[in-house]
């Protein structure tokens, strides 16, 4: 069992509705009756993606605790409100409504785009500015994000398959239940076809199955040079365990997993040996970012474990939101939105952040190809050398 140190002021709001809804709540961002600023973290804190969600929560908790130790913000301390969406839209809507009804000044998350298309409008309607971690472009304009979007991820994925792996044929497996995996797999498929690559399979899967052996056999039977899987990490781990590795001596991996599988939970679920069979599109690991040593050490000290994959992004997201509130003197949604839309070169754990005003997206966003070595993700050195990436 993972050992977790408790942090000050953490309140959990799960799926229980509190009666009031977003439509009848007051503008929470301008509330002055509370002794604390209530900042929500919406994440899959339970369910198959809970490892990912815990890392998200802890990143925000570390940021909040450091801000509180330094005296808080605008005369108040920060109170983290846990919003558990379990990677499910219906669960997320119930949890978001409960948090809004209880009083909320800002929110970090959600992660899953299919959840975000349902919960982000609720926060915006309630006058709450979200700093989202969704990647599907259907969530463009719904608050702000510091992590990459499909339009930034798909080109890197396609180029990796064609220019790095030099694949002439690719079999695609994708999760048909999620907005992000559907849109990204379609974008990658289109780019591959335009590049003259033969897409030998476009195989949908349903998440939650105990095995994907039959689907893999169908895709492998067409003997593609590479198999690309746009699935979340629980399914990615099973695919890595069941895929047939290429023959020894071939320097290329046969399997490339999408950004949706990029989480330490993938390695835990697959096991290190199987996880090494697939490279994964992702972002630099927490310790790979320049100047990250003090933040990694602080995280390790507070939680007795290394940062989760998305801990740096929620750490930055909460600080980004708080710095915006400091700049405008409140968590008022109109003032915050106006300010955050113009941010250029804000510096965080994940590097410099500039916001594209129309979408609220980070420009540019870093996307890399990673390999599993020593039981953890690291930027694939051969890929980095091939493309000139500074990692």
C-alpha positions in Angstrom: 0.0 0.0 0.0 1.3 3.5 -0.9 2.2 5.6 2.1 0.7 9.0 1.9 1.3 11.9 4.3 -1.8 13.9 5.1 -1.7 17.5 4.2 -3.6 20.4 5.8 -7.0 21.4 4.7 -7.9 18.5 2.4 -11.7 17.9 2.0 -13.1 15.1 -0.2 -16.2 15.6 -2.4 -17.1 12.4 -4.2 -20.3 11.5 -6.0 -22.8 12.7 -3.3 -24.9 15.6 -4.6 -25.6 18.3 -2.1 -29.0 19.3 -3.5 -28.0 22.7 -5.0 -26.6 22.7 -8.5 -24.3 25.0 -10.6 -27.4 26.7 -12.0 -28.5 28.0 -8.6 -25.2 28.6 -6.9 -23.7 32.0 -6.5 -20.5 33.1 -8.2 -18.1 31.1 -6.1 -15.0 32.9 -7.4 -16.2 36.2 -5.7 -17.1 34.6 -2.4 -15.6 36.6 0.6 -17.3 34.7 3.4 -14.8 31.8 3.7 -11.6 31.9 5.8 -9.9 30.0 3.0 -9.7 29.9 -0.8 -11.2 26.6 -1.8 -9.4 25.2 -4.8 -10.7 22.0 -6.3 -8.6 19.2 -7.8 -10.8 17.1 -10.1 -9.1 13.8 -11.0 -9.8 10.0 -11.1 -9.0 9.4 -7.4 -10.7 6.0 -7.5 -11.0 3.4 -10.2 -8.6 2.1 -12.8 -6.8 5.4 -13.2 -6.4 6.2 -9.5 -2.6 6.0 -9.6 -2.7 8.9 -12.1 -5.3 10.8 -10.0 -3.3 10.5 -6.8 -0.2 11.9 -8.5 -2.3 14.8 -9.7 -3.7 15.5 -6.2 -0.3 15.3 -4.5 1.2 17.8 -7.0 -1.5 20.3 -6.1 -1.2 19.6 -2.4 2.5 20.3 -2.5 1.9 23.6 -4.2 -0.8 24.6 -1.8 1.2 23.6 1.3 4.2 25.7 0.1 2.0 28.7 -0.6 0.3 28.4 2.8 3.7 28.1 4.5 4.7 31.3 2.8 1.7 33.1 4.2 -1.1 32.2 1.8 -2.6 34.3 -0.9 -4.6 37.5 -0.7 -4.9 37.2 3.1 -6.2 33.6 3.1 -4.8 30.1 3.1 -5.6 27.6 0.4 -7.9 24.6 1.1 -7.7 21.7 -1.4 -11.0 20.2 -2.3 -10.8 16.7 -3.7 -13.2 16.1 -6.6 -13.2 12.4 -7.5 -14.6 11.8 -11.1 -13.3 8.2 -11.3 -12.6 8.9 -15.0 -16.3 8.7 -15.6 -18.4 11.6 -16.9 -21.5 10.9 -14.9 -19.5 10.5 -11.7 -17.6 13.7 -12.5 -20.7 15.7 -13.1 -22.1 14.7 -9.7 -18.8 15.4 -7.9 -18.4 18.8 -9.7 -21.9 19.9 -8.8 -21.3 18.9 -5.2 -18.1 20.9 -5.0 -19.6 23.9 -6.7 -22.6 23.8 -4.3 -20.3 23.7 -1.3 -18.4 26.7 -2.5 -15.4 26.7 -4.8 -13.0 29.5 -5.9 -11.0 27.7 -8.6 -10.3 24.2 -9.9 -7.4 22.2 -11.3 -8.4 19.4 -13.7 -10.0 17.3 -14.9 -7.7 14.9 -16.7 -10.0 12.8 -18.9 -11.4 14.8 -21.9 -14.6 12.9 -22.0 -15.2 14.0 -18.4 -14.0 17.5 -19.1 -16.5 18.1 -21.8 -19.2 17.6 -19.2 -17.7 19.2 -16.0 -15.7 22.1 -17.4 -18.9 23.9 -18.6 -20.3 23.5 -15.0 -17.3 25.3 -13.5 -17.4 28.1 -16.1 -21.2 28.6 -15.6 -20.5 28.9 -11.9 -17.9 31.6 -12.4 -14.9 29.3 -11.6 -11.8 29.3 -13.8 -10.5 25.8 -14.5 -6.9 25.0 -15.2 -7.6 21.8 -17.0 -5.4 18.8 -17.9 -7.6 17.6 -20.7 -5.9 17.1 -24.1 -8.7 16.7 -26.6 -9.3 19.8 -28.7 -13.0 19.7 -27.9 -12.1 21.3 -24.6 -10.3 24.3 -26.3 -11.5 27.5 -24.7 -12.8 25.9 -21.5 -10.4 27.5 -19.1 -6.6 27.1 -19.5 -4.1 24.2 -19.7 -0.4 23.8 -19.3 -0.1 20.4 -21.0 -0.3 19.4 -24.7 -3.4 19.0 -26.8 -4.3 16.5 -29.5 -3.2 19.0 -32.2 0.2 19.1 -30.6 0.5 15.4 -29.7 -0.6 13.8 -33.0 2.1 15.4 -35.2 4.9 14.1 -32.9 3.3 10.7 -32.8 3.0 10.5 -36.6 6.6 11.8 -37.1 7.9 9.2 -34.6 6.2 6.4 -36.5 7.3 7.5 -39.9 10.7 9.3 -39.5 12.1 7.7 -36.4 10.7 4.1 -36.6 10.6 4.4 -40.4 7.4 2.3 -40.5 5.8 1.6 -43.9 2.8 0.0 -42.3 1.1 0.6 -38.9 -1.7 -1.2 -37.1 -3.8 1.0 -34.9 -5.6 0.0 -31.7 -7.8 2.7 -30.0 -10.2 3.1 -27.1 -13.6 3.8 -28.7 -15.1 5.0 -25.4 -13.1 8.2 -24.9 -13.1 11.5 -26.8 -9.4 11.9 -26.6 -8.3 8.5 -27.8 -10.9 8.6 -30.7 -9.8 12.0 -31.9 -6.1 11.4 -31.5 -6.1 8.0 -33.2 -8.1 9.4 -36.1 -5.6 12.4 -36.4 -2.6 10.0 -36.4 -4.3 7.7 -38.9 -4.9 10.7 -41.2 -1.3 11.9 -40.9 0.1 8.5 -41.6 -2.0 8.0 -44.7 -1.0 11.4 -46.0 2.6 10.3 -45.5 2.0 7.2 -47.6 2.0 4.8 -44.7 -0.4 1.8 -45.0 -2.7 1.5 -42.0 -3.3 -2.2 -41.8 -5.8 -2.2 -39.0 -8.0 0.4 -37.2 -9.1 -1.8 -34.3 -11.4 -0.4 -31.6 -11.3 -1.9 -28.1 -13.5 -1.4 -25.1 -11.7 -0.6 -21.8 -12.0 -2.8 -18.8 -11.5 -6.2 -20.4 -9.2 -8.7 -18.7 -7.3 -9.4 -22.0 -6.9 -8.0 -25.5 -5.2 -11.0 -26.9 -7.8 -11.6 -29.6 -7.7 -8.0 -30.8 -3.9 -8.1 -30.8 -3.9 -11.3 -32.8 -6.1 -9.7 -35.5 -3.8 -6.7 -35.7 -0.6 -8.7 -35.6 -1.9 -11.1 -38.3 -1.5 -8.3 -40.9 2.2 -8.0 -39.9 2.5 -4.2 -39.6 5.9 -2.7 -39.0 4.6 -1.0 -35.9 1.5 -1.2 -33.7 0.3 2.1 -32.3 -2.2 2.0 -29.5 -4.3 5.0 -28.4 -5.5 3.7 -25.1 -5.2 4.7 -21.4 -2.6 3.1 -19.2 -4.6 0.2 -17.8 -5.3 -1.1 -21.3 -1.8 -0.1 -22.5 -0.3 -2.3 -19.8 -2.3 -5.3 -20.9 -1.3 -4.7 -24.5 2.4 -4.5 -23.5 2.1 -7.8 -21.7 0.4 -9.6 -24.6 2.0 -8.1 -27.7 4.5 -10.2 -29.5 7.9 -8.5 -29.3 10.0 -8.0 -32.5 13.0 -10.4 -33.0 16.1 -9.8 -30.9 18.6 -7.5 -32.5 16.0 -5.1 -34.1 16.8 -1.7 -32.5 13.2 -0.5 -33.0 10.3 -1.3 -30.8 7.3 -2.8 -32.4 4.9 -1.0 -30.1 4.2 2.7 -29.6 1.6 3.7 -27.0 -0.2 7.0 -27.1 0.1 9.8 -24.6 -3.0 8.4 -22.8 -0.8 5.6 -21.5 1.9 7.9 -20.2 1.7 7.4 -16.5 3.6 5.5 -13.8 0.6 3.3 -13.5 1.5 1.8 -16.8 4.8 0.5 -15.5 3.2 -0.7 -12.3 0.4 -2.6 -14.1 2.5 -4.0 -16.9 5.6 -4.8 -14.8 9.0 -3.4 -15.8 9.9 -6.2 -18.3 6.7 -6.0 -20.2 6.6 -2.2 -20.0 9.9 -2.0 -21.9 8.3 -3.6 -25.0 6.5 -0.3 -25.8 7.7 3.2 -26.1 5.2 5.8 -24.9 4.4 9.3 -26.3 4.5 11.6 -23.3 6.3 14.6 -21.7 9.6 14.8 -19.8 9.6 12.9 -16.5 9.3 15.0 -13.3 13.1 14.9 -12.8 13.9 15.6 -16.5 12.7 19.2 -16.4 15.5 21.8 -15.9 15.9 23.0 -12.4 13.5 20.4 -11.0 15.8 18.9 -8.3 14.4 20.9 -5.4 10.8 20.2 -6.3 11.4 16.5 -6.7 13.2 16.5 -3.3 10.3 18.5 -1.7 7.8 16.0 -3.1 9.7 13.0 -1.9 10.0 14.5 1.6 6.3 15.3 1.9 4.9 12.1 0.4 7.7 9.5 0.9 7.6 8.6 -2.8 8.7 10.2 -6.1 6.4 12.6 -8.0 3.6 11.1 -10.1 3.7 11.6 -13.9 1.3 14.6 -13.7 2.4 15.9 -10.4 4.5 18.7 -12.0 1.6 19.8 -14.1 -0.9 20.1 -11.2 1.8 21.8 -9.1 2.3 24.3 -11.9 -1.5 24.6 -12.6 -2.3 25.6 -9.0 0.6 28.0 -8.9 -0.4 29.5 -12.3 -3.9 30.0 -11.0 -2.8 31.6 -7.7 -0.3 33.9 -9.4 -3.1 35.0 -11.7 -5.3 35.8 -8.6 -2.4 37.7 -7.0 -2.0 39.8 -10.2 -5.7 40.8 -10.4 -6.3 40.8 -6.6 -9.1 38.2 -6.5 -10.4 34.9 -8.0 -13.0 36.8 -10.0 -13.5 34.8 -13.2 -13.6 37.7 -15.6 -10.5 39.4 -14.2 -8.6 36.1 -14.0 -9.6 35.0 -17.5 -8.5 38.3 -18.9 -5.1 38.1 -17.2 -4.4 34.5 -17.8 -5.2 34.8 -21.5 -2.2 37.2 -21.9 0.4 35.3 -19.9 3.8 35.0 -21.6 6.9 33.1 -20.3 5.5 32.3 -16.9 8.1 29.9 -15.3 7.2 26.7 -13.6 8.4 23.2 -12.8 7.5 22.2 -16.4 9.3 25.1 -18.0 8.1 28.4 -19.5 4.4 28.8 -20.1 2.8 31.1 -22.7 -1.0 31.0 -23.3 -2.7 31.2 -26.7 -5.5 33.6 -25.9 -8.2 32.1 -28.2 -8.0 28.5 -26.9 -6.4 28.8 -23.5 -3.8 26.3 -24.6 0.0 26.3 -23.9 2.1 27.4 -26.9 4.3 25.6 -27.6 3.8 22.5 -25.6 6.5 19.8 -25.1 5.8 16.3 -26.4 8.4 13.6 -26.4 8.9 9.9 -27.0 9.8 8.0 -23.8 11.3 4.6 -23.0 11.0 2.6 -19.8 14.4 2.1 -18.3 15.4 1.4 -14.7 11.7 1.0 -13.9 10.8 4.6 -14.8 10.0 6.7 -17.9 12.9 8.6 -19.5 13.1 10.5 -22.7 14.1 8.0 -25.4 17.7 9.0 -26.0 17.8 7.8 -29.6 14.6 9.7 -30.5 15.9 12.8 -28.8 19.2 12.7 -30.7 17.3 12.1 -34.0 15.1 15.1 -33.6 17.5 17.3 -31.7 15.4 17.5 -28.5 17.3 19.0 -25.5 16.7 16.0 -23.1 
